[in-house]
Amino acid sequence: MGKLTLTTFLTLDGVYQAPGGPQEDTSGGFEYGGWVTPFADEGMGEFAAELFGRAGAFLLGRKTYEIFAGYWPKQNDPADPIAGPLNRLPKYVASTTLKEPAWAGTTVVDGEQLQAEVVRAKDATDGELQLHGSGQLAQWLLARDLVEELNLLTFPVFLGAGRRLFSTGGLPTAFELTASRTTGSGIAIHTYRTAGRAAFGTIGE
């Protein structure tokens, strides 16, 4: 039985939209795509290699899946620490519109049965069922207490616009910090494990 983990890139103001390129996601008039690029460094690559080495399967939203499927199948070096697992391991994509995925090893999970299918996929996974990006799917899963661990890579940039991972209406949830590091370019990488509902009180009492 595996565990469901979420890895996402965030700006200082919590934006996850279009980290990889200017045209990745311009919805809502977003003009700042590609904000990760100036900070991508060796430390980020080392973390990615460690992360993908723990993967047993992948869960992706449709948009993220299409971005990945347009690039990673063309990277055919089995020794590549990211391409190897992505091309070899099972991939689940949450979509009601994708019918015939071309990327080998892909299973489409229909939205109506999503929660049950995610639990089933996690139970069938040896290692981590890794969710990468996929902001809307991540929010849906967080609201249902299905994500067990977060890897948040926070980049030293403020945008002032764009979609944010932790939107209004989420469940108040406590987390335990289990790992932390900072890369040479200033990316702060924190790993959190869920620790139940958030608690409240008054300082000094």
N, C-alpha and C positions, 0 to 999 in steps of 0.2 A: 504494500500500500504506500503510495507516494503522498506528497503534500503539494498544495497549490501555492506557488509563489508569484509575486508580481514584481517586475523590474521596469522602472520608468525613469525617463529623463525629465527634470523639472528646472525651471528658472527660479530665481529667488522669490518671485511673486507667484510661484505655483503653476505656471503655464506648462502644459505638456505638448501643445499643438505644434506639429511640423518641425521637429528638432533636426531632421536630416537634410532638408533642402528647401529652396525657395518655393518650389511648386508642389511640395509634398501634400499640403492641405491648406488651401487659401480660403476655405469656407468662412463666412462671416467677415470677409474682407481682410483676413489676416495677411500682413505684409512682411512678417519677420521670420519666415521659415529659414531653417539652416543655422540656427543659433548655437548648435553644438559644435560646429566645425572649428571655430577659432580655439576651442579648448581641448579638442581631442588629442590625447597624448599617450605616452607609453603606459602610464599608470591605469588609464581607462582601458587600454587593451589588455593589460594583465588581469584586471578584474573580470572583463568579459570572458577571457579564456577560462578562468576558474569557474565562473558562473555556468557557462555552457558545458563544462566538464561534469557538472552535477545533474544535468538534464536527463530525464527519462522520456519526456514527451513535451509537446508544445501546444498551447492553447492561444489562439489569435482571433482578434476581430477581423471582419472582412477587409477593411482598408489596410490595416497593418499586414494582413496575409498577402494582399495583392502587391504591396510594396516589396515584401520579402520574396515572394514568388517571382517577381520581375528581375531579381538580382541573384539570389543565393543559388538557385539551380545551375547557374552558369559558372559558379565557382566550384570546380570539380576536383579539387585537391582533398582527398580524404583525410589528410593530416592537418588541414586547416581547422583550428580549434572552434570556429563558429560554423563554417560551412559543413564540416563533417557531421556534427550532430544534427543540424537543421535538415540536411538532405537524407540522413539515415534513419532518424527517429520518427515515430508517429506524430502527425500534426492534426489538431482538431481546429476547425474554423467555424465560428458562430455566424451563421448567415441564413437568411430566408430567401436569398436571391441567387446565390452561387449554386450551380447545379452539377457541373462537370469539371472539378478542379484538375488542372494538368500536372500539378506538382505531385510527384510520387509520394505515397504514404499519407495522403490527406483524407480526412473524414470530415464531412460537413455535418455540423450539429444544428438542427433546426431550432429556432428560437422558442417554440412552444414547449419543447422538452429540454430546454437548456440546463436548468438546475440539476435535473436527474442525470443528464448526460455528463455534465461536468463531474459530479460525484462518482459516476461510473468510470469515467476516464482516469480520475485520480486514483481510485481503488485498483485500477489495472496497471498503474505506472510504478515501475521500480526506479525510485529516485524522485526528482522534482517534476511536476507538471508545471511548466514555466509559461507564464503570461508575460509577454513583452509589449510595452506600449499599450495599444488598444484601449484608449482612454474611456470610451463609453462602456465597453464591456467590463473594464476594471471597476468602474463606478457601480455597475449593476451587481457585480460579484461582491464588492465590499459591503454593499447595502444588505447582503444576505449572509454575511459572516462566512463566506466561502474561501476568502483569501487568508492563508495562515502566516505568510511572511512577506514583508515588503523590502525590496532593495530600491532605495531612492537615491538617485544620482542628481545632486543639486549643483547647477552650474552658476558661476558668478556673473550673472547677467539679469537685468530687470527689463521687462518688455512693456508692461502696462496694458497689454491687450492679449487676447487669446483664451483658449479653453483651459480651465483649471481642473486638476485631478480631484481635489477635495472641494466639491461644490456644496452649497447649502442643502440641507436635508439629509445628510449622511448620518449613520448611526454613531453616537458618541462612544468611542472605542479607545481603550488603553493599549499601549504597546510597550514591549520590553526591548531596549536596545541591546543587540547581541554582537554587533561588529561595527567598526567605524574606521575610515581611513580618508586621507586627502591626497589627491594627485598633485603633481608638480604645477599644473596649470590652474589649480584651485578648485577642482571638482571635489565636492564633499560627498562621500559614499557612505550611507548608513543603512544597516540592515536591522529591521524591527520584526519581532514576533508578537502576534496578537496576544493580549493578556486580559481579555474580558471587557466588560462595560467600563466606561470611564467613571471614576469616583470624584466626589466633590466635597469641599469642606471650607473652613475658614482658617487662615493662617493664624497661629498662636493659640488656638483652642485645642 
